[in-house]
Amino acid sequence: MRKRNAVNDSCLTCVRCGNKNTIFRNAGYKKSDGHIKDIWCFKCKDKTPHEEQKNDYGLWSEQ
């Protein structure tokens, strides 16, 4: 039987354009709020720094 790992979702906000992306991390590898991760931003069309925010469900809510 396959072992299932618990995961947490994190919201990453692009520092350049403000676009929000969601990533999933294993529960044992949580990062603190404000952690910077360089990933591809599909709006900027470039690899840009993204700031991590926990439990930010603004991605699905109306703003």
C-alpha atoms as one frame of an Amber mdcrd trajectory, in Angstrom:
protein
   0.000   0.000   0.000   1.224   3.471  -0.854   2.032   5.909   1.949   0.074
   9.158   1.718   1.753  12.359   2.880  -0.134  15.269   4.381   0.253  18.475
   2.359  -0.298  22.158   3.067  -1.145  24.777   0.486   0.684  28.092   0.315
  -0.073  31.195  -1.692   2.853  32.751  -3.568   2.536  36.374  -4.678   4.761
  37.743  -7.435   6.794  40.672  -6.135   6.848  42.336  -9.569   3.199  42.133
 -10.758   1.198  40.857  -7.740  -0.037  37.687  -9.466  -0.992  34.876  -7.045
  -0.081  31.191  -7.441  -0.801  28.253  -5.160   1.725  25.528  -4.417   1.463
  22.437  -2.238   4.216  21.380   0.187   4.614  18.327   2.355   3.514  19.161
   5.901   7.042  18.589   7.233   8.552  21.208   4.907   6.617  24.329   5.892
   8.222  27.696   5.204   7.646  30.877   7.187   5.545  33.800   5.977   7.615
  36.123   3.829   9.798  33.313   2.455  11.025  34.241  -1.041  10.970  31.616
  -3.810  12.091  32.224  -7.401   9.577  30.647  -9.791   8.200  31.306 -13.274
   5.465  33.959 -13.422   3.161  33.452 -16.399   2.119  37.133 -16.390   5.667
  38.552 -16.300   6.963  35.770 -18.598  10.124  35.590 -16.478  11.562  33.872
 -13.414  10.725  36.306 -10.611  10.786  36.287  -6.790   7.497  35.279  -5.157
   6.667  35.905  -1.496   5.025  33.044   0.391   1.912  33.626   2.513   0.106
  30.992   4.551  -3.656  30.415   4.349  -4.265  33.295   1.974  -7.440  32.232
   0.221  -7.702  35.507  -1.695  -6.996  33.499  -4.829 -10.565  32.129  -4.797
 -12.457  35.019  -3.189 -13.825  38.043  -4.973 -11.701  41.156  -4.488
